[in-house]
Amino acid sequence: MSIKRIKSFLLAVCATAILVGCNFEYFADAKLNDFVWKPSLAIPIGELSYTVEDLFDELSGAGVDIGQNSDDIVMLTYEAQLQSQSATGFLTLANQSFGQSVDAGLNINAQGFSSLHDYNEVFVFDLAATQNEEYDSVNFSGGNLDILMSSELDAEVAYTLTLNSLIINETHQPLVVSGVLNPSNSSASFTDALNKYLGDFSKDTNANAVRNKIVVKLDYQVRVSPTSVIQPTDGVSFTMNLSNPEFDLVYGYVGERRLDVNFELLNLDFFDSFREGTISFSEPRFSFVFDNSFGFPLGVSFNQIAAITQQGQIIPLTGSAATTPGIVNGPLIDAIGTNVNTTLDLNSTNSNLPELISSMPKKVIIEVNTEANPANAPAQYNFVDAGSELNVGVRLELPMIVNINGLVSTQNVEFDIADDLEQAKQLTLRLIAENNLPLGGEIELVFKDANNNAVFTVSERALFDGAPVGSDGRTTQATSKIVDIHFADADIRLLENATSIDVITRMTTTGAASNEIVKFFSDYTLKIKLAAQADIEITSND
Amino acid sequence: MKKLLLTSLILAFGIQLSYSQAYFSYFQLRELVPQTQSLQPAFIPNNTFTFGLPTAGFVAQSDFRLRELISKPDGDINFEINFNVLLGASAEINRVSTDVTANLFHIGYKTKNGAFSLFANARASVDLRYGKDFMEFMANGNSNRIGGEINLSESRVFANSYQEIGVGHARKFLGDRLTVGARVKVITGLFHASTAEGASGTLYTNEIDNSWRISLKNATVNTAGLDLLMNSDDYESNATSKYAMNNQNKSVAFDLGAKFKVLDWLTVEAAMNDIGTIKWKEQVRNYNSDDTTVTINGVQLRGLENSSEVFRDSIENKFRSNETQNEFSTSLPTKTYLAASLFLTSKDKFTVVAFNNHVFKEIDPSFAVAYNHTVNKFTFGLLGSYRGPQNEFNMGMNIAADIGPIQLYVATDNALVSNKPEQYSKFDLRFGLNLMFGYKKWLPKLDIVDLDSL
């Protein structure tokens, strides 16, 4: 075979093989679909870490302060102000009006010559009292003083009124009013503001200690003319009015008057979030806190304290605290302007308070009577400052020494990741709880749409177990629990419509069934790690 | 867009290299085609003067077939990219590689004892090596490895482009039994991206809380020239062309080859090409992450706002990374050919070839058995190549013929690729055209007429 023949043969074979062998059927009419990436990713999401305070943080919205007591036990504290009593509301000075007429005792009928007749009189008046108050002194801050002096004598009368009970603040001298009356001008008046004076009602005419006394000294001289005609009953008179008196400071004794601390309704909203189950506080304390700057003691008695449960049941307070009046002290005379704080406690030893609180009341009715200078209080010199005030508050302290059994709490939380679920086709949410609280929890999730309709529900399941409790009251070891919640594709599509989640938690303390009481120490934590295993689908045209 | 993507993928596959990047069939033209000096420097042409016109060749191969890259779901006529299919096709270690070589010119001159050449090439290659774990992650994420580790340490990237201009010389010794050749090349590096040597990374997924423990070591990606492309707005309009024409990323490299006629009917040869290192000095960017082992646990969820940002920040803050502009050196992807040729007659030979690409400093050769029939200025050959158990057996062919002073040649390792190309994982083609002069001077002057040949 020639070379040319060989070449031609080989080339023909190759060309035929290549041409006949062309087959692009695989690519015929085919397009490339959108690129779809469909991995299944196992990822950590993060951690929810709760202290005991955090767990009950929702209650802070209802005015509960969450702290700890000296034993490091978490304590819920609720405080409310019941009432304030100001000095002006408590004590009002009555208007005072005094007067006296005196006969000169002269019988003169144009005697034809002039003569002088001098007189000295001292009068003591009692202050008008409404509730047995007795004042030693009053530092006036307002009101008016009106004095009217008149004469019936047909003669000139020169007079001097000395008011030993009204001390001029500037001079510290008694008020002296003097003048001359005559038949053509038979009366004279004197008016002044009371705030210039200190009322000193503590001395009688002989400077002996008394109360509520006003001492007035009248000196006058009758200047009889030759033509004067005077009957024996003719004389002089004066009247004195203290109108609308106000005070800066009152000393003495305010009497046994009542203060207005009456019917109060205390709203305890923080129990509202618990819709079922029980919670029993072992050592609750309900304190009335009196903050008193009045200078006298108060007697306190509880007419009525009762809890109104969410169902409307009324549970009255019973026990010794309900029947034994308490004493609220006031500052002593050397501590004017200061407050004395007195706390009257209701607790498990003097009342049935645990029963009241464990009923998870919605409201508490409080009716308290207070009375100044009660008979069973030590005697105390009284004063009332214009700024004196009695503030009455209540403080409910709930140390978390409790038994919780099936207590259900519902919280609605925003669910704003619906858009992010679009690419998820399957999702397994893993919750890993590490818990050293003596509290177990079961959880139910109700996903709701914007109209508050449930679109998907994760049925109730145990989320974390209560830690066991040792003999010292502390938990001995943390418990761990893993919960997987699976969402199929159809479930996830439903979740895309959700806007919020009702998180329904049912809590039970360790040993609750056997009435075991557990303590929640402030260093306890509940950690919930969240992880997910998600089948996602990302398309190139997304 | 889809067409563009499809075209790109097919092109990528087409340009894609096999790991070995072997031009087996082209190698068989080393008796006639001067440009094969790039594979075997110990080449001495049969003519005095050669002028090679610009030409190009490429090889692309992977450890998966085209139908595994663009697969068809059951009952669907259209393609999809399905990482699960790719995972099914993956071995423990997988390689994808592409090599493109453009021969800008080649001038050859033959002397009595050898030959000289002057040449210039533009070359580009991309080598990707990944472990099965990488594809497992792409296909299934990490859910199948909860409580286990995904090891990405097997994954490497080496992308290189450069231009070279050089001279070559081959010379005969031992009475023509030994031919030794060498080429010296001035290399100018253009664009580069590679993972640092010893780079490793693992991802362990905790079986309880799915937390990720990520370990990184030598996590550096060195690049050169890419900033010109990616941030072109930061440069003058002609900056890229100026850089491509001349820059400081210069080096010298060598090709060495030898062949020895052991017996009249047996020749053995060896060649090692692209021996050298490029020191990248200009337009260098290093993206570094400190050696570290971090655990990603998620974030504190209470009070969380802007969750996406917080997640991203929390992860970024775990790693200390920076960008530097430190010079670095990379070895050229050296390639080795070992061959033994058995001459049945003076015109017919069988050759066994082994080839290895040292880009990742590994020995994982591929093999070919070839037959060539050569008569004067014509050769035709067939060969079969084998790259390992995970790849198909390829049938190649080559042919070179002179028509007057014009030499045409074409070679491919997979001549059957046009018949259902989706079933193949390799595609290559070398072709070109040379002007060849001065054959007669070197024709043997026969004293005795071989009557049989007449």
Chai-1 contact restraints between the chains, C-beta under 6 A:
chainA,res_idxA,chainB,res_idxB,connection_type,confidence,min_distance_angstrom,max_distance_angstrom,comment,restraint_id
A,I3,B,V375,contact,1.0,0.0,6.0,A-B,restraint_1
A,K7,B,F378,contact,1.0,0.0,6.0,A-B,restraint_2
A,L10,B,F380,contact,1.0,0.0,6.0,A-B,restraint_3
A,G21,B,L416,contact,1.0,0.0,6.0,A-B,restraint_4
A,G21,B,S418,contact,1.0,0.0,6.0,A-B,restraint_5
A,G21,B,N419,contact,1.0,0.0,6.0,A-B,restraint_6
A,C22,B,S418,contact,1.0,0.0,6.0,A-B,restraint_7
A,N23,B,N419,contact,1.0,0.0,6.0,A-B,restraint_8
A,N23,B,K420,contact,1.0,0.0,6.0,A-B,restraint_9
A,Y26,B,E422,contact,1.0,0.0,6.0,A-B,restraint_10
A,A30,B,I77,contact,1.0,0.0,6.0,A-B,restraint_11
A,A30,B,N78,contact,1.0,0.0,6.0,A-B,restraint_12
A,A30,B,F79,contact,1.0,0.0,6.0,A-B,restraint_13
A,K31,B,K2,contact,1.0,0.0,6.0,A-B,restraint_14
A,K31,B,N78,contact,1.0,0.0,6.0,A-B,restraint_15
A,L32,B,K2,contact,1.0,0.0,6.0,A-B,restraint_16
A,L32,B,L5,contact,1.0,0.0,6.0,A-B,restraint_17
A,L32,B,L6,contact,1.0,0.0,6.0,A-B,restraint_18
A,L32,B,F79,contact,1.0,0.0,6.0,A-B,restraint_19
A,N33,B,N78,contact,1.0,0.0,6.0,A-B,restraint_20
A,N33,B,E80,contact,1.0,0.0,6.0,A-B,restraint_21
A,F35,B,I81,contact,1.0,0.0,6.0,A-B,restraint_22
A,P39,B,G141,contact,1.0,0.0,6.0,A-B,restraint_23
A,S40,B,N140,contact,1.0,0.0,6.0,A-B,restraint_24
A,S40,B,G141,contact,1.0,0.0,6.0,A-B,restraint_25
A,S40,B,S143,contact,1.0,0.0,6.0,A-B,restraint_26
A,L41,B,G141,contact,1.0,0.0,6.0,A-B,restraint_27
A,A42,B,N142,contact,1.0,0.0,6.0,A-B,restraint_28
A,A42,B,S143,contact,1.0,0.0,6.0,A-B,restraint_29
A,A42,B,I146,contact,1.0,0.0,6.0,A-B,restraint_30
A,A42,B,T205,contact,1.0,0.0,6.0,A-B,restraint_31
A,A42,B,N210,contact,1.0,0.0,6.0,A-B,restraint_32
A,I43,B,N210,contact,1.0,0.0,6.0,A-B,restraint_33
A,P44,B,D209,contact,1.0,0.0,6.0,A-B,restraint_34
A,P44,B,N210,contact,1.0,0.0,6.0,A-B,restraint_35
A,P44,B,S211,contact,1.0,0.0,6.0,A-B,restraint_36
A,P44,B,N297,contact,1.0,0.0,6.0,A-B,restraint_37
A,P44,B,G298,contact,1.0,0.0,6.0,A-B,restraint_38
A,I45,B,G298,contact,1.0,0.0,6.0,A-B,restraint_39
A,G46,B,G298,contact,1.0,0.0,6.0,A-B,restraint_40
A,G46,B,V299,contact,1.0,0.0,6.0,A-B,restraint_41
A,G46,B,L301,contact,1.0,0.0,6.0,A-B,restraint_42
A,E47,B,Q300,contact,1.0,0.0,6.0,A-B,restraint_43
A,L48,B,L301,contact,1.0,0.0,6.0,A-B,restraint_44
A,L48,B,R302,contact,1.0,0.0,6.0,A-B,restraint_45
A,I432,B,D209,contact,1.0,0.0,6.0,A-B,restraint_46
A,K529,B,D209,contact,1.0,0.0,6.0,A-B,restraint_47
A,A531,B,D209,contact,1.0,0.0,6.0,A-B,restraint_48
A,A531,B,N210,contact,1.0,0.0,6.0,A-B,restraint_49
A,Q533,B,S143,contact,1.0,0.0,6.0,A-B,restraint_50
